[in-house]
């Protein structure tokens, strides 16, 4: 879902940690995380499952993986029309 985001924290080897962020950029896309033998793969995929962008990290260097799911459309205030939302601003309410 658009707005999904995965943050990967990676040890750079010199005592610091670097953050990488992979996000679903368009509607219908999602972010998937998979762990292989020695790799963590984060991919943005389409509805049909085809990867658009992929990031791979060595498992031994990954400090944390933080997933930030997108909010539901209703929670983000994406209502269609004004039905059930009260009167439009500046218009009096009908008796």
OpenMM code with the backbone's topology and positions (N, CA, C; nanometers):
from openmm import Vec3, app, unit

residues = "UNK UNK UNK UNK UNK UNK UNK UNK UNK UNK UNK UNK UNK UNK UNK UNK UNK UNK UNK UNK UNK UNK UNK UNK UNK UNK UNK UNK UNK UNK UNK UNK UNK UNK UNK UNK UNK UNK UNK UNK UNK UNK UNK UNK UNK UNK UNK UNK UNK UNK UNK UNK UNK UNK UNK UNK UNK UNK UNK UNK UNK UNK UNK UNK UNK UNK UNK UNK UNK UNK UNK UNK UNK UNK UNK UNK UNK UNK UNK UNK UNK UNK UNK UNK UNK UNK UNK UNK UNK UNK UNK UNK UNK UNK UNK".split()
positions = [
    Vec3(0.0842, -0.1169, 0.0000),
    Vec3(0.0000, 0.0000, 0.0000),
    Vec3(0.0892, 0.1238, 0.0000),
    Vec3(0.0488, 0.2235, -0.0739),
    Vec3(0.1259, 0.3468, -0.0796),
    Vec3(0.1417, 0.4037, 0.0611),
    Vec3(0.2635, 0.4395, 0.0945),
    Vec3(0.2910, 0.4912, 0.2276),
    Vec3(0.3612, 0.3901, 0.3165),
    Vec3(0.3582, 0.2602, 0.2770),
    Vec3(0.4357, 0.1610, 0.3507),
    Vec3(0.5824, 0.1981, 0.3427),
    Vec3(0.6522, 0.1734, 0.4523),
    Vec3(0.7922, 0.2127, 0.4560),
    Vec3(0.8682, 0.1154, 0.5450),
    Vec3(0.9909, 0.0801, 0.5038),
    Vec3(1.0776, -0.0049, 0.5842),
    Vec3(1.2098, 0.0679, 0.6013),
    Vec3(1.2542, 0.0756, 0.7250),
    Vec3(1.3802, 0.1418, 0.7578),
    Vec3(1.4777, 0.0335, 0.8027),
    Vec3(1.5960, 0.0298, 0.7398),
    Vec3(1.6975, -0.0689, 0.7728),
    Vec3(1.8183, 0.0044, 0.8299),
    Vec3(1.8592, -0.0337, 0.9511),
    Vec3(1.9766, 0.0254, 1.0151),
    Vec3(2.0931, -0.0706, 0.9964),
    Vec3(2.2023, -0.0198, 0.9365),
    Vec3(2.3161, -0.1032, 0.8998),
    Vec3(2.4423, -0.0511, 0.9672),
    Vec3(2.5210, -0.1432, 1.0232),
    Vec3(2.6496, -0.1095, 1.0835),
    Vec3(2.7489, -0.0834, 0.9703),
    Vec3(2.8138, 0.0334, 0.9723),
    Vec3(2.9066, 0.0692, 0.8653),
    Vec3(3.0486, 0.0180, 0.8897),
    Vec3(3.0741, -0.0335, 1.0078),
    Vec3(3.2049, -0.0903, 1.0357),
    Vec3(3.2988, 0.0011, 1.1104),
    Vec3(3.2721, 0.1286, 1.1152),
    Vec3(3.3593, 0.2221, 1.1864),
    Vec3(3.2912, 0.2772, 1.3116),
    Vec3(3.2021, 0.1993, 1.3685),
    Vec3(3.1364, 0.2391, 1.4918),
    Vec3(3.0116, 0.3210, 1.4749),
    Vec3(2.9663, 0.3419, 1.3533),
    Vec3(2.8433, 0.4186, 1.3325),
    Vec3(2.7401, 0.3329, 1.2585),
    Vec3(2.6179, 0.3793, 1.2627),
    Vec3(2.5067, 0.3094, 1.1997),
    Vec3(2.4455, 0.4013, 1.0951),
    Vec3(2.4151, 0.3452, 0.9790),
    Vec3(2.3535, 0.4230, 0.8714),
    Vec3(2.2125, 0.3697, 0.8466),
    Vec3(2.1187, 0.4602, 0.8233),
    Vec3(1.9794, 0.4219, 0.8003),
    Vec3(1.9469, 0.4283, 0.6514),
    Vec3(1.8788, 0.3253, 0.6031),
    Vec3(1.8293, 0.3211, 0.4661),
    Vec3(1.6782, 0.3065, 0.4736),
    Vec3(1.6068, 0.3778, 0.3869),
    Vec3(1.4612, 0.3761, 0.3881),
    Vec3(1.4096, 0.3357, 0.2512),
    Vec3(1.3242, 0.2350, 0.2486),
    Vec3(1.2623, 0.1895, 0.1249),
    Vec3(1.1122, 0.2077, 0.1436),
    Vec3(1.0480, 0.2781, 0.0498),
    Vec3(0.9056, 0.3099, 0.0644),
    Vec3(0.8292, 0.2731, -0.0616),
    Vec3(0.7004, 0.2428, -0.0440),
    Vec3(0.6104, 0.2204, -0.1565),
    Vec3(0.5704, 0.3571, -0.2098),
    Vec3(0.6080, 0.3868, -0.3338),
    Vec3(0.5934, 0.5219, -0.3875),
    Vec3(0.4621, 0.5469, -0.4617),
    Vec3(0.3953, 0.4421, -0.5076),
    Vec3(0.2709, 0.4607, -0.5832),
    Vec3(0.1611, 0.3729, -0.5251),
    Vec3(0.0379, 0.4058, -0.5590),
    Vec3(-0.0761, 0.3271, -0.5118),
    Vec3(-0.0669, 0.1847, -0.5644),
    Vec3(-0.1011, 0.0898, -0.4808),
    Vec3(-0.0989, -0.0501, -0.5209),
    Vec3(0.0336, -0.1184, -0.4972),
    Vec3(0.1364, -0.0448, -0.4651),
    Vec3(0.2660, -0.1065, -0.4382),
    Vec3(0.2818, -0.1318, -0.2897),
    Vec3(0.3650, -0.2284, -0.2577),
    Vec3(0.3918, -0.2608, -0.1186),
    Vec3(0.5406, -0.2907, -0.1017),
    Vec3(0.5832, -0.2984, 0.0227),
    Vec3(0.7229, -0.3270, 0.0532),
    Vec3(0.7286, -0.4629, 0.1215),
    Vec3(0.8140, -0.5510, 0.0695),
    Vec3(0.8289, -0.6846, 0.1254),
    Vec3(0.9709, -0.7034, 0.1760),
    Vec3(0.9831, -0.7709, 0.2902),
    Vec3(1.1137, -0.8010, 0.3494),
    Vec3(1.1306, -0.9515, 0.3492),
    Vec3(1.2447, -0.9984, 0.2969),
    Vec3(1.2735, -1.1418, 0.2995),
    Vec3(1.4162, -1.1627, 0.3484),
    Vec3(1.4356, -1.2727, 0.4190),
    Vec3(1.5670, -1.3061, 0.4713),
    Vec3(1.6144, -1.4334, 0.4032),
    Vec3(1.7266, -1.4245, 0.3374),
    Vec3(1.7878, -1.5397, 0.2730),
    Vec3(1.9007, -1.5875, 0.3632),
    Vec3(1.9894, -1.6697, 0.3180),
    Vec3(2.0963, -1.7241, 0.4013),
    Vec3(2.1770, -1.6153, 0.4721),
    Vec3(2.2404, -1.5302, 0.3980),
    Vec3(2.3234, -1.4257, 0.4588),
    Vec3(2.2856, -1.2872, 0.4092),
    Vec3(2.1639, -1.2757, 0.3548),
    Vec3(2.1195, -1.1481, 0.2997),
    Vec3(1.9793, -1.1147, 0.3503),
    Vec3(1.9566, -0.9856, 0.3700),
    Vec3(1.8226, -0.9342, 0.3953),
    Vec3(1.7858, -0.8550, 0.2708),
    Vec3(1.6725, -0.8876, 0.2108),
    Vec3(1.6300, -0.8210, 0.0883),
    Vec3(1.5012, -0.7456, 0.1156),
    Vec3(1.4997, -0.6175, 0.0816),
    Vec3(1.3811, -0.5340, 0.0949),
    Vec3(1.3439, -0.4887, -0.0454),
    Vec3(1.2207, -0.5174, -0.0868),
    Vec3(1.1806, -0.4871, -0.2237),
    Vec3(1.0473, -0.4145, -0.2268),
    Vec3(1.0380, -0.3169, -0.3158),
    Vec3(0.9100, -0.2523, -0.3460),
    Vec3(0.8530, -0.3295, -0.4639),
    Vec3(0.7324, -0.3854, -0.4463),
    Vec3(0.6738, -0.4690, -0.5499),
    Vec3(0.5376, -0.4148, -0.5923),
    Vec3(0.5001, -0.4471, -0.7152),
    Vec3(0.3707, -0.4061, -0.7694),
    Vec3(0.2630, -0.5026, -0.7228),
    Vec3(0.1406, -0.4770, -0.7646),
    Vec3(0.0280, -0.5647, -0.7279),
    Vec3(0.0485, -0.7067, -0.7778),
    Vec3(0.1133, -0.7196, -0.8937),
    Vec3(0.1350, -0.8524, -0.9519),
    Vec3(0.2564, -0.9231, -0.8932),
    Vec3(0.3317, -0.8545, -0.8081),
    Vec3(0.4465, -0.9176, -0.7434),
    Vec3(0.5794, -0.8920, -0.8110),
    Vec3(0.5814, -0.8101, -0.9150),
    Vec3(0.7072, -0.7797, -0.9824),
    Vec3(0.7836, -0.6734, -0.9036),
    Vec3(0.9109, -0.7008, -0.8745),
    Vec3(0.9888, -0.6021, -0.7988),
    Vec3(1.0210, -0.4783, -0.8830),
    Vec3(1.0084, -0.3613, -0.8201),
    Vec3(1.0396, -0.2352, -0.8860),
    Vec3(1.1779, -0.1892, -0.8414),
    Vec3(1.1991, -0.1882, -0.7105),
    Vec3(1.3289, -0.1527, -0.6531),
    Vec3(1.3641, -0.2566, -0.5478),
    Vec3(1.4915, -0.2905, -0.5383),
    Vec3(1.5355, -0.3896, -0.4419),
    Vec3(1.6611, -0.3403, -0.3723),
    Vec3(1.6680, -0.3634, -0.2409),
    Vec3(1.7882, -0.3317, -0.1639),
    Vec3(1.8295, -0.4580, -0.0898),
    Vec3(1.9592, -0.4888, -0.0928),
    Vec3(2.0103, -0.6091, -0.0259),
    Vec3(2.1176, -0.5690, 0.0736),
    Vec3(2.1136, -0.6323, 0.1904),
    Vec3(2.2088, -0.6034, 0.2970),
    Vec3(2.2598, -0.7350, 0.3543),
    Vec3(2.3864, -0.7381, 0.3959),
    Vec3(2.4414, -0.8549, 0.4628),
    Vec3(2.3776, -0.8675, 0.6007),
    Vec3(2.3343, -0.9875, 0.6345),
    Vec3(2.2680, -1.0103, 0.7617),
    Vec3(2.3579, -0.9742, 0.8792),
    Vec3(2.4871, -0.9996, 0.8660),
    Vec3(2.5798, -0.9721, 0.9760),
    Vec3(2.5948, -0.8226, 1.0037),
    Vec3(2.5597, -0.7371, 0.9072),
    Vec3(2.5714, -0.5918, 0.9230),
    Vec3(2.4410, -0.5238, 0.9634),
    Vec3(2.3286, -0.5925, 0.9508),
    Vec3(2.1986, -0.5326, 0.9829),
    Vec3(2.1814, -0.5266, 1.1341),
    Vec3(2.1561, -0.4059, 1.1836),
    Vec3(2.1336, -0.3853, 1.3263),
    Vec3(1.9853, -0.3973, 1.3580),
    Vec3(1.8991, -0.3364, 1.2750),
    Vec3(1.7548, -0.3394, 1.2988),
    Vec3(1.6792, -0.3187, 1.1691),
    Vec3(1.5588, -0.3747, 1.1657),
    Vec3(1.4657, -0.3526, 1.0554),
    Vec3(1.3375, -0.3003, 1.1180),
    Vec3(1.2966, -0.1799, 1.0785),
    Vec3(1.1777, -0.1174, 1.1348),
    Vec3(1.0759, -0.1007, 1.0229),
    Vec3(0.9582, -0.1610, 1.0417),
    Vec3(0.8526, -0.1500, 0.9421),
    Vec3(0.7517, -0.0455, 0.9872),
    Vec3(0.7170, 0.0454, 0.8954),
    Vec3(0.6185, 0.1504, 0.9207),
    Vec3(0.5024, 0.1295, 0.8242),
    Vec3(0.3954, 0.0602, 0.8660),
    Vec3(0.2822, 0.0393, 0.7757),
    Vec3(0.2051, 0.1684, 0.7530),
    Vec3(0.1456, 0.1783, 0.6369),
    Vec3(0.0642, 0.2957, 0.6040),
    Vec3(-0.0666, 0.2889, 0.6823),
    Vec3(-0.1201, 0.4045, 0.7146),
    Vec3(-0.2489, 0.4107, 0.7833),
    Vec3(-0.3596, 0.3786, 0.6847),
    Vec3(-0.4723, 0.3300, 0.7352),
    Vec3(-0.5878, 0.3034, 0.6492),
    Vec3(-0.6380, 0.4336, 0.5903),
    Vec3(-0.7063, 0.4251, 0.4766),
    Vec3(-0.7598, 0.5449, 0.4113),
    Vec3(-0.8548, 0.6225, 0.5000),
    Vec3(-0.9372, 0.5532, 0.5776),
    Vec3(-1.0324, 0.6209, 0.6653),
    Vec3(-0.9600, 0.6950, 0.7777),
    Vec3(-0.8511, 0.6379, 0.8264),
    Vec3(-0.7773, 0.7014, 0.9343),
    Vec3(-0.7009, 0.8235, 0.8866),
    Vec3(-0.6644, 0.8272, 0.7588),
    Vec3(-0.5913, 0.9410, 0.7044),
    Vec3(-0.6844, 1.0543, 0.6649),
    Vec3(-0.8153, 1.0355, 0.6783),
    Vec3(-0.9086, 1.1415, 0.6446),
    Vec3(-0.9424, 1.1458, 0.4973),
    Vec3(-0.9313, 1.0339, 0.4289),
    Vec3(-0.9620, 1.0296, 0.2867),
    Vec3(-1.1058, 0.9825, 0.2675),
    Vec3(-1.2012, 1.0646, 0.3011),
    Vec3(-1.3415, 1.0314, 0.2810),
    Vec3(-1.3854, 1.0853, 0.1453),
    Vec3(-1.4726, 1.0117, 0.0790),
    Vec3(-1.5223, 1.0576, -0.0505),
    Vec3(-1.6526, 1.1316, -0.0288),
    Vec3(-1.6611, 1.2523, -0.0775),
    Vec3(-1.7810, 1.3333, -0.0611),
    Vec3(-1.7919, 1.3887, 0.0798),
    Vec3(-1.9082, 1.4482, 0.1087),
    Vec3(-1.9293, 1.5041, 0.2417),
    Vec3(-2.0369, 1.4290, 0.3170),
    Vec3(-2.0830, 1.3180, 0.2633),
    Vec3(-2.1893, 1.2427, 0.3255),
    Vec3(-2.1411, 1.1873, 0.4598),
    Vec3(-2.2106, 1.2211, 0.5660),
    Vec3(-2.1741, 1.1723, 0.6973),
    Vec3(-2.0673, 1.2563, 0.7664),
    Vec3(-2.0159, 1.3582, 0.6995),
    Vec3(-1.9114, 1.4417, 0.7581),
    Vec3(-1.9647, 1.5753, 0.8072),
    Vec3(-2.0965, 1.5967, 0.8001),
    Vec3(-2.1513, 1.7252, 0.8405),
    Vec3(-2.1574, 1.8206, 0.7223),
    Vec3(-2.2020, 1.9433, 0.7473),
    Vec3(-2.2151, 2.0390, 0.6372),
    Vec3(-2.0794, 2.0864, 0.5881),
    Vec3(-2.0764, 2.1297, 0.4643),
    Vec3(-1.9534, 2.1856, 0.4094),
    Vec3(-1.9218, 2.3170, 0.4789),
    Vec3(-1.7965, 2.3529, 0.4918),
    Vec3(-1.7629, 2.4790, 0.5591),
    Vec3(-1.8283, 2.5989, 0.4927),
    Vec3(-1.8864, 2.6864, 0.5733),
    Vec3(-1.9486, 2.8074, 0.5196),
    Vec3(-2.0934, 2.7894, 0.4787),
    Vec3(-2.1466, 2.6682, 0.4852),
    Vec3(-2.2853, 2.6442, 0.4487),
    Vec3(-2.3652, 2.6120, 0.5735),
    Vec3(-2.4847, 2.6681, 0.5849),
    Vec3(-2.5675, 2.6355, 0.7017),
    Vec3(-2.6223, 2.4941, 0.6916),
    Vec3(-2.6443, 2.4335, 0.8053),
    Vec3(-2.6973, 2.2975, 0.8084),
    Vec3(-2.8490, 2.3033, 0.7906),
    Vec3(-2.9026, 2.2130, 0.7104),
    Vec3(-3.0468, 2.2080, 0.6857),
    Vec3(-3.1185, 2.1610, 0.8116),
    Vec3(-3.2385, 2.2201, 0.8435),
    Vec3(-3.3121, 2.1797, 0.9637),
    Vec3(-3.3738, 2.0444, 0.9511),
] * unit.nanometer
topology = app.Topology()
chain = topology.addChain("A")
for resn in residues:
    res = topology.addResidue(resn, chain)
    for name in ("N", "CA", "C"):
        topology.addAtom(name, app.Element.getBySymbol(name[0]), res)
